[in-house]
Amino acid sequence: MQTVGIKELKTNPAVLMKAVEAGDYLLISKRGKPFALATSLENPMFDLGMKTWLLTRAFADGGISLGQLARSLDKSISDISKLLAVLGIPVLDYDLADELDTLESLS
């Protein structure tokens, strides 16, 4: 992994291109502190970590179903339920009190 300051990156953007094309990470610093990380989108990290994060966020936000999440990650519903529990994301999202009020109004 290479490190480059943001000022150097502004004056020599080819550093970024070379690192990414080589399949390397480029740590970008600002005033001597890590600021950003650049890598190619073809990096396996995205298949292993970023993909899981993005899809679980999509599930939590209601964008995809539990089944779609499981299929997308090639996991069983049971495995996905365990993952969601570890991440603190509820598998079922409904208000029991609201359901009881509805049942009461129907009777």
ROSE-4610 file (N, C-alpha, C; in Angstrom, 1 decimal, always signed):
// ROSE-4610
residu = [M/M/M/Q/Q/Q/T/T/T/V/V/V/G/G/G/I/I/I/K/K/K/E/E/E/L/L/L/K/K/K/T/T/T/N/N/N/P/P/P/A/A/A/V/V/V/L/L/L/M/M/M/K/K/K/A/A/A/V/V/V/E/E/E/A/A/A/G/G/G/D/D/D/Y/Y/Y/L/L/L/L/L/L/I/I/I/S/S/S/K/K/K/R/R/R/G/G/G/K/K/K/P/P/P/F/F/F/A/A/A/L/L/L/A/A/A/T/T/T/S/S/S/L/L/L/E/E/E/N/N/N/P/P/P/M/M/M/F/F/F/D/D/D/L/L/L/G/G/G/M/M/M/K/K/K/T/T/T/W/W/W/L/L/L/L/L/L/T/T/T/R/R/R/A/A/A/F/F/F/A/A/A/D/D/D/G/G/G/G/G/G/I/I/I/S/S/S/L/L/L/G/G/G/Q/Q/Q/L/L/L/A/A/A/R/R/R/S/S/S/L/L/L/D/D/D/K/K/K/S/S/S/I/I/I/S/S/S/D/D/D/I/I/I/S/S/S/K/K/K/L/L/L/L/L/L/A/A/A/V/V/V/L/L/L/G/G/G/I/I/I/P/P/P/V/V/V/L/L/L/D/D/D/Y/Y/Y/D/D/D/L/L/L/A/A/A/D/D/D/E/E/E/L/L/L/D/D/D/T/T/T/L/L/L/E/E/E/S/S/S/L/L/L/S/S/S]
num = [1/1/1/2/2/2/3/3/3/4/4/4/5/5/5/6/6/6/7/7/7/8/8/8/9/9/9/10/10/10/11/11/11/12/12/12/13/13/13/14/14/14/15/15/15/16/16/16/17/17/17/18/18/18/19/19/19/20/20/20/21/21/21/22/22/22/23/23/23/24/24/24/25/25/25/26/26/26/27/27/27/28/28/28/29/29/29/30/30/30/31/31/31/32/32/32/33/33/33/34/34/34/35/35/35/36/36/36/37/37/37/38/38/38/39/39/39/40/40/40/41/41/41/42/42/42/43/43/43/44/44/44/45/45/45/46/46/46/47/47/47/48/48/48/49/49/49/50/50/50/51/51/51/52/52/52/53/53/53/54/54/54/55/55/55/56/56/56/57/57/57/58/58/58/59/59/59/60/60/60/61/61/61/62/62/62/63/63/63/64/64/64/65/65/65/66/66/66/67/67/67/68/68/68/69/69/69/70/70/70/71/71/71/72/72/72/73/73/73/74/74/74/75/75/75/76/76/76/77/77/77/78/78/78/79/79/79/80/80/80/81/81/81/82/82/82/83/83/83/84/84/84/85/85/85/86/86/86/87/87/87/88/88/88/89/89/89/90/90/90/91/91/91/92/92/92/93/93/93/94/94/94/95/95/95/96/96/96/97/97/97/98/98/98/99/99/99/100/100/100/101/101/101/102/102/102/103/103/103/104/104/104/105/105/105/106/106/106/107/107/107]
x = [+0.9/+0.0/+0.9/+0.6/+1.3/+0.6/+1.3/+0.7/+1.1/+0.1/+0.4/-0.4/+0.2/-0.5/-1.5/-2.5/-3.5/-3.0/-2.0/-1.4/-0.6/+0.1/+0.9/+0.0/-1.1/-2.1/-2.7/-2.9/-3.4/-2.4/-1.1/-0.1/+0.3/+0.1/+0.5/-0.6/-1.7/-2.8/-2.5/-1.4/-1.0/-0.6/-0.2/+0.1/-1.1/-2.3/-3.5/-3.8/-3.7/-4.0/-3.0/-1.7/-0.7/-1.0/-1.3/-1.6/-2.8/-3.9/-5.1/-5.0/-4.3/-4.1/-3.2/-2.3/-1.5/-2.2/-3.4/-4.2/-3.8/-3.1/-2.7/-3.7/-3.5/-4.3/-3.5/-4.2/-3.5/-4.1/-3.3/-3.8/-3.5/-4.5/-4.4/-4.5/-3.5/-3.4/-3.7/-4.2/-4.4/-3.8/-2.8/-2.1/-1.5/-1.0/-0.3/-1.2/-2.5/-3.5/-4.2/-4.4/-5.2/-6.5/-6.8/-8.0/-8.9/-8.4/-9.2/-8.3/-9.0/-8.4/-8.9/-8.0/-8.4/-8.0/-8.8/-8.5/-9.5/-9.1/-10.0/-11.3/-12.3/-13.6/-13.6/-12.5/-12.3/-11.7/-11.3/-10.7/-11.6/-11.1/-12.0/-12.6/-12.1/-12.6/-14.1/-14.4/-15.8/-16.7/-16.2/-17.1/-17.2/-16.2/-16.2/-16.8/-16.5/-17.0/-17.9/-17.6/-18.4/-19.8/-19.8/-21.0/-22.0/-21.5/-22.3/-22.8/-22.0/-22.4/-23.5/-23.3/-24.2/-25.6/-25.5/-26.8/-27.5/-26.8/-27.5/-28.1/-27.4/-28.0/-29.3/-29.2/-30.4/-31.6/-31.3/-32.3/-32.9/-32.0/-32.4/-33.2/-33.0/-33.7/-35.0/-35.2/-36.5/-36.4/-35.2/-35.0/-35.0/-34.6/-34.7/-35.2/-35.7/-36.3/-35.3/-35.7/-34.8/-34.3/-35.2/-34.9/-33.9/-34.2/-33.2/-31.8/-31.8/-30.5/-29.8/-30.5/-29.9/-29.4/-30.2/-29.8/-28.6/-28.6/-27.5/-26.2/-26.2/-25.0/-24.8/-25.6/-25.5/-25.4/-26.3/-26.4/-27.8/-28.0/-29.3/-30.0/-31.3/-32.1/-31.6/-31.3/-30.8/-29.4/-28.5/-27.2/-27.4/-28.3/-28.5/-29.2/-30.1/-30.7/-29.7/-28.7/-27.7/-26.8/-26.5/-25.7/-26.4/-27.7/-28.5/-28.5/-28.6/-28.7/-27.4/-26.2/-24.9/-24.8/-25.4/-25.3/-26.4/-27.3/-28.3/-29.4/-29.6/-30.7/-31.8/-33.0/-34.1/-34.6/-34.9/-35.4/-36.8/-37.6/-39.0/-39.1/-39.8/-40.0/-41.5/-42.1/-43.5/-43.7/-44.8/-45.1/-46.2/-45.9/-46.9/-48.1/-47.9/-49.0/-49.9/-49.4/-50.2/-51.0/-50.4/-51.2/-52.3/-52.1/-53.1/-54.2/-53.9/-54.9/-55.8/-55.2/-55.9/-56.9/-56.4/-57.2/-58.4/-58.1/-59.1/-60.2/-59.8/-60.8/-61.6/-61.1/-61.8/-62.9/-62.6/-63.6/-64.7]
y = [-1.2/+0.0/+1.2/+2.1/+3.4/+4.5/+5.5/+6.6/+7.9/+8.7/+10.0/+11.1/+12.3/+13.4/+14.0/+14.6/+15.2/+16.3/+17.0/+18.1/+17.5/+16.4/+15.7/+15.1/+14.6/+14.0/+15.0/+16.2/+17.3/+17.6/+17.6/+18.0/+16.8/+15.6/+14.4/+13.4/+13.6/+12.6/+11.2/+11.2/+9.9/+8.9/+9.3/+8.4/+7.5/+8.1/+7.4/+6.4/+6.8/+5.9/+4.7/+5.0/+3.9/+2.9/+3.4/+2.5/+1.6/+2.2/+1.5/+0.5/+0.9/+0.0/-1.2/-1.0/-2.1/-3.0/-2.7/-3.5/-3.2/-2.1/-1.7/-0.7/-0.5/+0.4/+1.7/+2.8/+4.1/+4.8/+5.0/+5.7/+7.2/+8.0/+9.4/+10.1/+10.9/+11.6/+13.1/+13.7/+15.2/+15.7/+16.5/+17.1/+16.0/+14.9/+13.8/+12.8/+12.9/+12.0/+11.2/+9.9/+9.2/+9.9/+10.0/+10.8/+9.9/+9.1/+8.3/+7.1/+6.2/+5.0/+4.8/+4.6/+4.4/+3.1/+2.4/+1.1/+0.9/-0.1/-0.4/-1.1/-0.9/-1.5/-3.0/-3.5/-4.9/-5.6/-4.9/-5.5/-6.5/-7.7/-8.7/-8.2/-7.2/-6.6/-6.3/-5.8/-5.4/-6.6/-7.7/-8.9/-9.5/-9.4/-10.0/-9.1/-7.9/-7.0/-5.9/-5.2/-4.0/-4.5/-5.6/-6.1/-6.5/-7.2/-7.6/-6.4/-5.4/-4.2/-3.5/-3.3/-2.5/-3.3/-4.6/-5.3/-5.4/-5.5/-5.5/-4.1/-3.1/-1.7/-1.6/-2.2/-2.1/-2.9/-4.0/-4.7/-3.9/-3.3/-2.6/-1.4/-0.8/+0.4/+0.0/-1.3/-1.8/-1.9/-1.8/-1.8/-3.2/-4.2/-5.6/-6.5/-7.6/-8.6/-9.5/-10.2/-11.1/-12.2/-12.7/-13.7/-13.1/-11.9/-11.3/-11.1/-10.7/-10.6/-11.9/-13.0/-14.3/-14.8/-14.6/-15.0/-14.2/-12.9/-12.1/-12.4/-12.9/-13.3/-14.8/-15.5/-17.0/-17.6/-17.2/-17.8/-18.3/-19.1/-19.6/-18.5/-18.5/-17.6/-17.6/-18.8/-19.0/-18.3/-18.4/-17.7/-16.2/-15.8/-14.3/-13.8/-14.5/-14.1/-14.0/-14.9/-14.8/-13.5/-13.3/-12.1/-10.8/-10.8/-9.6/-9.4/-10.5/-10.4/-9.8/-10.3/-9.8/-8.3/-7.8/-6.4/-5.6/-6.2/-5.5/-5.0/-5.7/-5.3/-6.3/-5.8/-6.7/-7.4/-8.7/-9.5/-9.1/-9.0/-8.6/-7.2/-6.3/-5.0/-4.6/-4.8/-4.4/-4.1/-3.3/-2.8/-3.7/-4.5/-5.4/-4.7/-3.5/-2.7/-2.3/-1.9/-1.5/-2.7/-3.8/-5.0/-5.3/-5.2/-5.5/-4.5/-3.2/-2.2/-2.5/-3.0/-3.3/-4.5/-5.5/-6.7/-6.3/-5.4/-4.9/-4.1/-3.3/-2.5/-3.4/-4.5/-5.4/-6.3/-6.5/-7.3/-6.6]
z = [+0.0/+0.0/+0.0/-0.9/-1.0/-0.2/+0.3/+0.9/+0.2/+0.0/-0.7/+0.0/+0.1/+0.6/-0.4/+0.1/-0.8/-1.7/-1.2/-2.0/-3.1/-2.8/-3.8/-4.9/-4.4/-5.3/-6.3/-5.8/-6.7/-7.7/-7.4/-8.4/-9.3/-8.8/-9.6/-9.5/-10.2/-10.1/-10.7/-11.5/-12.1/-11.0/-9.8/-8.7/-8.4/-8.4/-8.1/-9.2/-10.5/-11.6/-11.6/-11.3/-11.3/-10.2/-9.0/-7.9/-8.2/-8.6/-8.9/-10.0/-11.1/-12.2/-11.8/-10.8/-10.3/-9.3/-9.0/-8.0/-6.6/-6.4/-5.1/-4.4/-3.1/-2.4/-2.3/-2.3/-2.1/-0.9/+0.1/+1.3/+1.1/+1.1/+0.9/+2.3/+2.5/+3.8/+3.7/+4.7/+4.7/+6.0/+5.9/+7.0/+7.9/+7.2/+7.9/+8.5/+8.4/+8.9/+7.8/+7.9/+6.9/+6.6/+5.4/+4.9/+4.1/+3.2/+2.3/+1.8/+1.2/+0.7/-0.7/-1.7/-3.1/-3.5/-4.3/-4.9/-6.0/-6.8/-8.0/-7.5/-8.3/-8.0/-8.3/-9.0/-9.2/-8.1/-7.0/-5.9/-5.2/-4.8/-4.2/-2.9/-2.3/-1.0/-1.2/-2.4/-2.6/-2.7/-3.2/-3.2/-1.8/-1.0/+0.3/+1.4/+1.4/+2.5/+2.1/+1.1/+0.7/+0.1/-0.6/-1.2/+0.0/+1.0/+2.1/+2.8/+3.0/+3.7/+2.9/+1.7/+0.8/+0.8/+0.7/+0.6/+1.9/+3.0/+4.3/+4.6/+4.1/+4.3/+3.4/+2.2/+1.4/+2.0/+2.7/+3.4/+4.5/+5.3/+6.5/+6.1/+4.9/+4.5/+3.7/+3.6/+2.9/+1.4/+0.9/-0.6/-1.2/-0.4/-0.8/+0.3/-0.1/+0.8/+1.5/+2.5/+3.1/+2.1/+1.3/+0.3/-0.8/-1.2/-2.1/-1.5/-0.3/+0.4/+0.4/+0.8/+0.9/-0.4/-1.5/-2.8/-3.3/-3.0/-3.5/-2.9/-1.6/-0.9/-1.0/-1.7/-1.8/-0.4/+0.5/+1.8/+2.1/+3.1/+3.5/+4.3/+4.4/+5.2/+6.7/+7.2/+8.5/+8.7/+7.8/+7.9/+7.8/+6.9/+6.8/+8.1/+8.7/+9.9/+11.0/+11.1/+12.1/+11.8/+10.6/+10.2/+10.6/+10.3/+10.6/+12.2/+12.9/+14.4/+14.9/+14.3/+14.7/+14.4/+13.3/+12.9/+13.6/+14.3/+15.0/+14.1/+13.0/+12.0/+12.2/+12.6/+12.8/+11.5/+11.6/+10.5/+10.2/+11.2/+11.1/+11.6/+10.9/+11.3/+11.3/+12.5/+12.6/+14.1/+14.3/+15.6/+16.2/+17.2/+17.7/+18.3/+18.9/+19.5/+18.4/+17.3/+16.1/+15.6/+15.6/+15.2/+16.1/+17.4/+18.4/+18.3/+18.1/+17.9/+16.7/+15.6/+14.4/+14.7/+15.4/+15.7/+16.6/+17.6/+18.5/+17.7/+16.8/+16.0/+15.1/+14.7/+13.8/+14.6/+15.9/+16.6/+17.3]
